[in-house]
Amino acid sequence: MARDTLHKKCKLCRRQGTKLYLKGSRCLSAKCPIEKKGAVPPGMHGLKRTRRPSAFGIQLHAKQKLKRIYGILETQLKNYYKKAKKLKGALGLNLLILLEKRLDNIVYVSGLAQSRSHSKQIISHRHVLVNGKVLNISSYSVKIGDKISLDEKTAKKEDMKPKASDKDFKCPDWLALDKAKLEVEFISKPNRDQISQDIDENLIIEYYSR
């Protein structure tokens, strides 16, 4: 499994200037660096960087943000972009849907994991089942009708308690969550309103169209 081992998650949030929710519950606590220091870029000169970014810089920033949110590498994102170009419909929406359909993303947004990195971990450790069979490929593209669940041992562990078990947790409308079984079914493709509004897919298209 390809991984980005060069960057610390909190530094990535500070670099983007916003919370990317890469560390689960820690991002919602007072320990989050964004809460303590504000959205100051990492490094000793973080406060002094006031130069206005160029058009290319804005596009690059948006592309990097998308990569970091979904926890993928440059080659993976470029391949998703090429695949989205071949599909019918709006290019930007097609790209986001391909990313949302990733197994690690669905495990996260459905509440079966605390964060996307936690999701990747339990998938690679063979704790996630798709249609009752173990699947350890984080990038697997989930199909409509697929059912995703945790194995029994993982579901019972207190230290790995999924967010889906919380009373206040709400699963996205394009997924059907059974909280009792900790099982989620992919029932339909998400529309644009059901995907994070913090992503500007038009800037990403402009970046790759250069």
ABEGO torsion letter per residue (X at the ends): XBBBAABBAAAAAAAAGBBAGAAEAAAABAABAAAAAEBBBBEAAAAABABBBBAAAAAAAAAAAAAAAAGBBAAAAAAAAAAAAABBEBAAAAAAAAAAABAAAAAAAAGABABAAAAAAAAAAGABBBGGBBBABAABBBBBGBBBBBBAAAAABAAABBAAABAABBBBAABBBBAAAGBBBBABBBBAAABBAABBAAAAAAAAAX
